Amino acid sequence: MKASETKFQPIIEGTKQYVVPLFQRAYSWDKKEWEMLWDDLIYLCENSDPKSHFIGSIVTMPTTSVPEGVTKFLLIDGQQRLTTVFILLALLRDIAKNDSEAELSDEINQTMLVNPFKKGSDYFKLLPTQVDRASFQNLILSKADGSTQLTKCYQFFERKIKQENVEVQAINNVITNRLSVVSIVLDLDDNPHLVFESLNAKGRPLTQADLIRNYFFMRIHVDEQEKIHAKYWEPMQKALGDNLTECIRHYLMRNGSFVKQSDIYFTLKDRIGQSDALISLKEIAVFAGYYQKLLAPENESNLEIRTALLRLNRLEVTTAYPFLLNCYHDYAQGRLSAQDFVAILQSVENFVVRRFVCNIPTNQLNKIFPPLYEQAYLKSLPNFAESVCSILQTRGYPKDTEFRTRLIDSKLYGTREKAIKTKLILETLEVAYHHKEQVPFDTLSIEHLMPQTLTDWWERHLGEEWQIDYELYLHTLGNLTLTAYNTELSNDPFPEKQKRLIKSHLELNRYFENVLKWDKTEIEKRSNTLADLALIVWPYFGDEQVESASVDTVTGKKPKVLTILGQHIVVQSWRDVLIKTVSTIADLEPDLFNALAKQYPSFISSEGGRFRRSYQLTNGFYIYVNLSAKNIYQFCTQAIESVGLSEEDWYVDAE
């Protein structure tokens, strides 16, 4: 058996063929694995660091072949990632060809995908199992194929490249030169079945923390190991458990760099020398103590800090931990007062809440928070907490107009993660009324005034356009409150709900005392009231408050340009905005489009005669176009959010 680290290019190049044995399973990677690989590729495309990125091992075994045939290898392990890379290379070849980059297309095809001077099955550099073979060969031959898992993989990466506008050459360079694998070549007398079973046994793999522990203690004298393990490592392991690996990752990111989960061990090795092992272990143990308090704030003795941390935990801002570790260390060392530490924690909450409401992608937070500590110190303002706000203000921090508009129009309820954050928002708004007898929130849950399941009474009550109003306003702030009577209220008529709500001890529910009916107009009215309060609770911080016209009300304005996924589309009306937005979603994310059609049946339908006025998309579906500008804007923003995009990916310039 021979093992060596190598790039992908020498694995694939040359006249050779990898054959997946019959005992291997069919291709099974899905969106989760494709997303992880894509994120790695984008990270490497954007990162100029020449270091390789390790993505696993490939185990092969040479086979005997006829003299005139190609050199063949049984692919014992690694077939999922190798098959995926071949599919991605086939896609890059096809895109290059369509973009008139014939030289690049031919290079990818002839050096990486096929054995150009061979015939029959020897033409292909990879032969998957019989289940996948025909589909794979069709992709390599640029032939249209059915909806196999291999085709879905091709289509997934095709959509990603369109959405993120990445250059084919850049991705190709990363695949061939930056992705690293351990190539293990078995001897001819090894039993591939036993090797495969051994590789896929259900043992628990070593974590990055396990590797780091072994690395440290190999560099500490054997006579000292037991004492040092008991004093430093064991308390960390006991306190953090499975979170220890992530703790070390965030510790390594304190200096502003980003460390991928798969690179924790190698990054730590690069930073620690032989003589520094014990010093580094002691420092990690100190920061692990802070990390435990970040995860479990009940261990923090200061009440205000504990309360602020508990709130941040409900917002799931683990991306801020590298920054907060530095702040915690300054607080522990007396360089940062408790008051300033609390102010910083509240500023982070303010920043995250506003971005959550405005649907700003969280994937940028990994780039914002690690360098924030050093940037704030270099700012040299008299107060460190003010410096933090000054920096965050320039990092996609929504201004009041945008925050208020999205509070009124956004769907703040739906997924479990959204519900947790929205409950915190509602609780905070309740506290802001300063009721002398605060109600404990643990027993309360979110209640929809207009219920999630409409009865005949509600349909009549909402009026002629009840279905449109239901779909657009159900999960908005104005229709949500807190109650302990969620089950009892259910989908009762509004007068029945009102009787219970006005007896509530919550100020949020005293609002309904003089409300005569509950429809779109009243929901918008309450949304405006709560949005005004939210601006007081999470006030805009920073040096200046410049309003953004692009998120102002659309009524009376004419759209000029729709920007969606980097494409600038000239539009003449809000109807055009609606059609182009839905068409783009249908084209780029067909699966998500189908989910959208189920979620908004009064806007999208496969039945042509359902709507009074409609427009037919190229996929055969119809969209309802007899809508007001406000309804179109609100639907489009909710639709964009539903398919995982943000208002950075979609916005309208209007006058």
LINJO-V711199 format. One record per residue. N is the residue number from 1. RES is the residue in one letter. PSI is psi in radians with two decimals (* if undefined). Layout:
# LINJO-V711199
[[N:RES:PSI] [N:RES:PSI]]
This chain:
# LINJO-V711199
[[1:M:2.27] [2:K:2.30] [3:A:2.37] [4:S:2.60] [5:E:2.37] [6:T:2.84] [7:K:3.00] [8:F:-0.61] [9:Q:-0.90] [10:P:-0.39] [11:I:-0.68] [12:I:-0.65] [13:E:2.78] [14:G:2.90] [15:T:1.71] [16:K:2.98] [17:Q:2.36] [18:Y:2.21] [19:V:2.14] [20:V:2.13] [21:P:2.76] [22:L:-0.48] [23:F:-0.09] [24:Q:2.66] [25:R:2.85] [26:A:2.95] [27:Y:2.21] [28:S:-0.01] [29:W:2.53] [30:D:-2.90] [31:K:-0.65] [32:K:-0.86] [33:E:-0.67] [34:W:-0.71] [35:E:-0.77] [36:M:-0.78] [37:L:-0.75] [38:W:-0.76] [39:D:-0.70] [40:D:-0.76] [41:L:-0.78] [42:I:-0.72] [43:Y:-0.77] [44:L:-0.59] [45:C:-0.64] [46:E:-0.30] [47:N:2.11] [48:S:-0.10] [49:D:2.15] [50:P:-0.07] [51:K:2.59] [52:S:2.85] [53:H:2.05] [54:F:2.26] [55:I:0.18] [56:G:-2.89] [57:S:2.70] [58:I:2.10] [59:V:2.14] [60:T:2.92] [61:M:2.17] [62:P:2.57] [63:T:2.79] [64:T:2.36] [65:S:2.81] [66:V:2.64] [67:P:-0.68] [68:E:-0.07] [69:G:-3.11] [70:V:2.80] [71:T:2.16] [72:K:2.53] [73:F:2.35] [74:L:2.29] [75:L:1.65] [76:I:-0.73] [77:D:2.49] [78:G:0.17] [79:Q:-0.55] [80:Q:-0.84] [81:R:-0.63] [82:L:-0.71] [83:T:-0.73] [84:T:-0.71] [85:V:-0.71] [86:F:-0.76] [87:I:-0.75] [88:L:-0.69] [89:L:-0.65] [90:A:-0.70] [91:L:-0.80] [92:L:-0.70] [93:R:-0.79] [94:D:-0.72] [95:I:-0.75] [96:A:-0.70] [97:K:-0.77] [98:N:-0.47] [99:D:0.25] [100:S:0.50] [101:E:1.18] [102:A:-0.65] [103:E:-0.80] [104:L:-0.72] [105:S:-0.81] [106:D:-0.67] [107:E:-0.83] [108:I:-0.77] [109:N:-0.87] [110:Q:-0.46] [111:T:-0.47] [112:M:-0.51] [113:L:-0.66] [114:V:2.89] [115:N:1.64] [116:P:-0.38] [117:F:0.27] [118:K:2.83] [119:K:2.95] [120:G:-2.53] [121:S:-0.39] [122:D:-0.23] [123:Y:-0.49] [124:F:2.39] [125:K:-0.24] [126:L:2.32] [127:L:1.74] [128:P:-3.13] [129:T:2.83] [130:Q:-0.55] [131:V:-0.67] [132:D:-0.14] [133:R:-0.83] [134:A:-0.76] [135:S:-0.74] [136:F:-0.79] [137:Q:-0.61] [138:N:-0.70] [139:L:-0.72] [140:I:-0.57] [141:L:0.11] [142:S:0.65] [143:K:2.51] [144:A:2.50] [145:D:2.96] [146:G:-2.85] [147:S:1.03] [148:T:2.96] [149:Q:-0.58] [150:L:-0.72] [151:T:-0.69] [152:K:-0.65] [153:C:-0.82] [154:Y:-0.82] [155:Q:-0.61] [156:F:-0.89] [157:F:-0.53] [158:E:-0.76] [159:R:-0.71] [160:K:-0.74] [161:I:-0.67] [162:K:-0.78] [163:Q:-0.73] [164:E:-0.04] [165:N:0.90] [166:V:2.48] [167:E:2.40] [168:V:-0.75] [169:Q:-0.66] [170:A:-0.78] [171:I:-0.71] [172:N:-0.73] [173:N:-0.70] [174:V:-0.81] [175:I:-0.80] [176:T:-0.56] [177:N:-0.32] [178:R:-0.42] [179:L:2.26] [180:S:2.47] [181:V:2.79] [182:V:2.03] [183:S:2.06] [184:I:2.03] [185:V:2.06] [186:L:2.77] [187:D:2.79] [188:L:-0.47] [189:D:0.04] [190:D:2.63] [191:N:1.89] [192:P:-0.54] [193:H:-0.79] [194:L:-0.70] [195:V:-0.79] [196:F:-0.78] [197:E:-0.68] [198:S:-0.75] [199:L:-0.53] [200:N:0.27] [201:A:2.73] [202:K:0.68] [203:G:2.80] [204:R:2.09] [205:P:2.74] [206:L:2.38] [207:T:2.94] [208:Q:-0.61] [209:A:-0.66] [210:D:-0.78] [211:L:-0.70] [212:I:-0.75] [213:R:-0.83] [214:N:-0.66] [215:Y:-0.78] [216:F:-0.89] [217:F:-0.25] [218:M:-0.30] [219:R:0.14] [220:I:2.37] [221:H:2.45] [222:V:-0.56] [223:D:-0.38] [224:E:-0.22] [225:Q:-0.82] [226:E:-0.77] [227:K:-0.78] [228:I:-0.66] [229:H:-0.78] [230:A:-0.57] [231:K:-0.64] [232:Y:-0.94] [233:W:-0.83] [234:E:-0.76] [235:P:-0.67] [236:M:-0.84] [237:Q:-0.72] [238:K:-0.70] [239:A:-0.65] [240:L:-0.41] [241:G:-2.23] [242:D:-0.21] [243:N:-0.07] [244:L:-0.71] [245:T:-0.82] [246:E:-0.57] [247:C:-0.79] [248:I:-0.65] [249:R:-0.84] [250:H:-0.59] [251:Y:-0.75] [252:L:-0.39] [253:M:0.00] [254:R:-0.48] [255:N:0.06] [256:G:-0.17] [257:S:2.83] [258:F:2.29] [259:V:2.10] [260:K:2.68] [261:Q:-0.60] [262:S:-0.17] [263:D:0.16] [264:I:-0.89] [265:Y:-0.83] [266:F:-0.61] [267:T:-0.77] [268:L:-0.72] [269:K:-0.71] [270:D:-0.52] [271:R:-0.34] [272:I:2.19] [273:G:3.03] [274:Q:-0.76] [275:S:-0.24] [276:D:0.07] [277:A:-0.89] [278:L:-0.70] [279:I:-0.77] [280:S:-0.70] [281:L:-0.74] [282:K:-0.71] [283:E:-0.72] [284:I:-0.69] [285:A:-0.68] [286:V:-0.84] [287:F:-0.46] [288:A:-0.54] [289:G:-0.72] [290:Y:-0.71] [291:Y:-0.66] [292:Q:-0.65] [293:K:-0.56] [294:L:-0.70] [295:L:-0.63] [296:A:1.41] [297:P:-0.31] [298:E:-0.27] [299:N:-0.14] [300:E:2.25] [301:S:-0.51] [302:N:2.10] [303:L:-0.78] [304:E:-0.72] [305:I:-0.75] [306:R:-0.79] [307:T:-0.77] [308:A:-0.68] [309:L:-0.69] [310:L:-0.70] [311:R:-0.75] [312:L:-0.64] [313:N:-0.61] [314:R:-0.37] [315:L:-0.09] [316:E:1.04] [317:V:0.90] [318:T:-0.42] [319:T:-0.33] [320:A:-0.10] [321:Y:-0.71] [322:P:-0.73] [323:F:-0.79] [324:L:-0.49] [325:L:-0.74] [326:N:-0.73] [327:C:-0.72] [328:Y:-0.70] [329:H:-0.74] [330:D:-0.68] [331:Y:-0.77] [332:A:-0.56] [333:Q:0.00] [334:G:0.15] [335:R:-0.21] [336:L:2.20] [337:S:2.77] [338:A:-0.68] [339:Q:-0.76] [340:D:-0.63] [341:F:-0.76] [342:V:-0.73] [343:A:-0.69] [344:I:-0.78] [345:L:-0.70] [346:Q:-0.59] [347:S:-0.69] [348:V:-0.74] [349:E:-0.83] [350:N:-0.84] [351:F:-0.81] [352:V:-0.71] [353:V:-0.81] [354:R:-0.72] [355:R:-0.64] [356:F:-0.86] [357:V:-0.66] [358:C:0.13] [359:N:0.75] [360:I:2.31] [361:P:2.42] [362:T:-0.22] [363:N:-0.23] [364:Q:-0.22] [365:L:-0.51] [366:N:-0.37] [367:K:-0.38] [368:I:-0.83] [369:F:-0.72] [370:P:-0.76] [371:P:-0.01] [372:L:-0.67] [373:Y:-0.90] [374:E:-0.69] [375:Q:-0.70] [376:A:-0.65] [377:Y:-0.66] [378:L:-0.36] [379:K:-0.54] [380:S:0.56] [381:L:2.76] [382:P:-0.56] [383:N:2.25] [384:F:-0.69] [385:A:-0.65] [386:E:-0.64] [387:S:-0.70] [388:V:-0.81] [389:C:-0.71] [390:S:-0.67] [391:I:-0.84] [392:L:-0.52] [393:Q:-0.49] [394:T:0.20] [395:R:0.90] [396:G:0.70] [397:Y:2.00] [398:P:2.39] [399:K:3.01] [400:D:-0.75] [401:T:-0.83] [402:E:-0.79] [403:F:-0.79] [404:R:-0.76] [405:T:-0.78] [406:R:-0.53] [407:L:-0.60] [408:I:-0.70] [409:D:-0.41] [410:S:2.70] [411:K:1.87] [412:L:0.11] [413:Y:2.58] [414:G:-1.43] [415:T:2.85] [416:R:-0.72] [417:E:-0.71] [418:K:-0.74] [419:A:-0.70] [420:I:-0.81] [421:K:-0.71] [422:T:-0.63] [423:K:-0.69] [424:L:-0.71] [425:I:-0.82] [426:L:-0.73] [427:E:-0.75] [428:T:-0.67] [429:L:-0.66] [430:E:-0.80] [431:V:-0.57] [432:A:-0.30] [433:Y:-0.18] [434:H:0.74] [435:H:2.37] [436:K:-0.51] [437:E:1.58] [438:Q:2.35] [439:V:2.35] [440:P:2.39] [441:F:-0.19] [442:D:-0.62] [443:T:-0.01] [444:L:2.68] [445:S:2.95] [446:I:2.31] [447:E:2.37] [448:H:2.11] [449:L:-1.03] [450:M:2.03] [451:P:2.82] [452:Q:-0.44] [453:T:1.98] [454:L:2.41] [455:T:3.03] [456:D:-0.65] [457:W:-0.79] [458:W:-0.67] [459:E:-0.76] [460:R:-0.71] [461:H:-0.66] [462:L:-0.38] [463:G:-2.96] [464:E:-0.71] [465:E:0.71] [466:W:-0.63] [467:Q:-0.71] [468:I:-0.81] [469:D:-0.67] [470:Y:-0.83] [471:E:-0.58] [472:L:-0.53] [473:Y:-0.13] [474:L:-0.86] [475:H:0.26] [476:T:2.83] [477:L:-0.74] [478:G:-0.39] [479:N:0.08] [480:L:2.50] [481:T:-3.08] [482:L:2.48] [483:T:2.75] [484:A:0.01] [485:Y:0.62] [486:N:-0.79] [487:T:-0.75] [488:E:-0.66] [489:L:-0.75] [490:S:-2.19] [491:N:0.59] [492:D:2.71] [493:P:2.70] [494:F:-0.74] [495:P:-0.61] [496:E:-0.75] [497:K:-0.70] [498:Q:-0.69] [499:K:-0.74] [500:R:-0.75] [501:L:-0.67] [502:I:-0.21] [503:K:-0.05] [504:S:2.70] [505:H:0.02] [506:L:2.33] [507:E:-0.57] [508:L:-0.60] [509:N:-0.27] [510:R:-0.33] [511:Y:-0.58] [512:F:0.00] [513:E:-0.70] [514:N:0.30] [515:V:2.23] [516:L:-0.53] [517:K:2.93] [518:W:1.78] [519:D:-2.96] [520:K:-0.78] [521:T:-0.77] [522:E:-0.61] [523:I:-0.78] [524:E:-0.68] [525:K:-0.81] [526:R:-0.64] [527:S:-0.74] [528:N:-0.72] [529:T:-0.81] [530:L:-0.59] [531:A:-0.69] [532:D:-0.69] [533:L:-0.68] [534:A:-0.59] [535:L:-0.43] [536:I:-0.69] [537:V:-0.77] [538:W:1.26] [539:P:2.64] [540:Y:2.27] [541:F:2.73] [542:G:-3.05] [543:D:-0.55] [544:E:2.71] [545:Q:1.63] [546:V:2.08] [547:E:2.58] [548:S:2.05] [549:A:-0.41] [550:S:-0.34] [551:V:0.15] [552:D:2.98] [553:T:2.52] [554:V:-0.24] [555:T:2.23] [556:G:0.04] [557:K:2.60] [558:K:2.17] [559:P:2.53] [560:K:-0.87] [561:V:2.27] [562:L:2.18] [563:T:2.10] [564:I:2.09] [565:L:0.76] [566:G:-0.16] [567:Q:2.32] [568:H:1.99] [569:I:2.14] [570:V:2.27] [571:V:2.67] [572:Q:-0.33] [573:S:2.95] [574:W:-0.46] [575:R:-0.75] [576:D:-0.73] [577:V:-0.80] [578:L:-0.86] [579:I:-0.81] [580:K:-0.65] [581:T:-0.89] [582:V:-0.64] [583:S:-0.72] [584:T:-0.74] [585:I:-0.77] [586:A:-0.62] [587:D:-0.78] [588:L:-0.57] [589:E:1.26] [590:P:-0.66] [591:D:-0.76] [592:L:-0.55] [593:F:-0.75] [594:N:-0.68] [595:A:-0.64] [596:L:-0.70] [597:A:-0.62] [598:K:-0.59] [599:Q:-0.53] [600:Y:1.16] [601:P:-0.33] [602:S:-0.04] [603:F:-0.59] [604:I:2.33] [605:S:2.63] [606:S:-0.10] [607:E:2.07] [608:G:-0.56] [609:G:0.14] [610:R:-0.59] [611:F:2.60] [612:R:-0.79] [613:R:2.21] [614:S:2.94] [615:Y:2.30] [616:Q:2.26] [617:L:2.92] [618:T:-0.37] [619:N:0.08] [620:G:-0.25] [621:F:2.82] [622:Y:2.55] [623:I:2.48] [624:Y:2.20] [625:V:-0.05] [626:N:1.17] [627:L:2.71] [628:S:2.82] [629:A:-0.71] [630:K:-0.76] [631:N:-0.67] [632:I:-0.82] [633:Y:-0.77] [634:Q:-0.74] [635:F:-0.78] [636:C:-0.76] [637:T:-0.68] [638:Q:-0.68] [639:A:-0.76] [640:I:-0.76] [641:E:-0.67] [642:S:-0.52] [643:V:0.22] [644:G:0.20] [645:L:3.09] [646:S:3.10] [647:E:-0.04] [648:E:-0.45] [649:D:-0.31] [650:W:2.15] [651:Y:2.79] [652:V:2.28] [653:D:2.09] [654:A:2.72] [655:E:*]]
